[in-house]
Amino acid sequence: MSCWIDGHIHAYSFFGGVPQFTIPDNCATAVDRRHFDERGILNTKYVEFLNHYGTVPKPTRVKRPRDKGHVERHVGIVEKDIIRVMNGLDIYTLSDFNDILLRKVISRNARPYSKKMGSRTEIFEQEERQELLPLPTMNYRSYVEKEATVWRDYHIQFECAFYSVPAKYIGNKVRVRANSDEVRILDGQNHLIAEHRRAVRKWERITDPSHVPDYGTAGDGAYSTPEILTWARKFGPFTEKWITSVLGRFQYEVQGYRPATTVLRLLNRHPAVAERTSETAIESNVYTVKGYRSILSAQERRHQEQSSPEPDLNSLFCCHDGEVS
């Protein structure tokens, strides 16, 4: 939906105005496919976007392509006269691709028609531009809305990133509303409880310092550094050292609580190899859950091989008194 709406915004900006009518195809992004009839019931978020720009939606009629001949024609022009030509170019960045694409589109629109006077650009400037509605003062900001649960590190996970909230919301369901630039977190009464910039890297951790409780406290069910280190100390000094190193690799120790507790829960199921695994991980400079899990699997296999008894070869043969082989 966000890409669909952004495509509309870029198109309106390219035109320099908003058409009085917008005719979308009957794709699932625009039309509620559960009501597949001549009415063309639009999705609520799409209608909200169109209302912001003041354009009237007129979905194409369903079942047969009767309202989009010009669109299909221009898709073919873009594919054959622009994209196909660009396939032979060496382009290394998306911005360079977009710059070249824009120049080629402008050049293609300025090409004269073969069977009538003028070009697409001339007809647009002389007849169509004056019919456009003005662009709104502010562009519409499309957003994604999802539900999340606040974990014991008072962070939520949203689209492969983590964002902090006040610790008093641990265990609660919250609603996340995000656009391309920011993430807003709301409680059950739709009150804003946290606001962050949008993460730009996968598994990035974004923490507001005001959300971090005082050191040594674990109020409201939150994890604390002393609690996690006490947990690690039960396995031995190497495990405690590995956990301490993990917590120290982040800007805020709380950002390391999730990988640290994930490993400690793994060790609860494999206590016999905990210290050996932690020692190997430290020697190998491995401080990720994925790497630690791999070492743990190897150590567990080795432990099972060493603990299995050697087969008694004498038991494979028997000798009875009085019998001669």
Secondary structure, DSSP 8 states (H G I E B T S, - for coil): -HHHHHHHHHHHHHHTSB-SEE---S-TTTB-GGG-STT--B-HHHHHHHHHHT-EE----SSS--S-HHHHHHHHHIIIIIIHHHTTS---SHHHHHHHHHHHHHHHHTSB-SSSSSBHHHHIIIIIGGGSB---SS-----EEEEEE--TTSEEE-SSEEEE--GGGTT-EEEEEE-SSEEEEE-TT--EEEEEE---STTEEE--GGGS--TT--GGG---HHHHHHHHHTT-HHHHHHHHHHHHTSSSGGGGHHHHHHHHHHHHH-GGGHHHHHHHHHHTT--SHHHHHHHHHHHHHHHHHHHS----GGGG----TT---
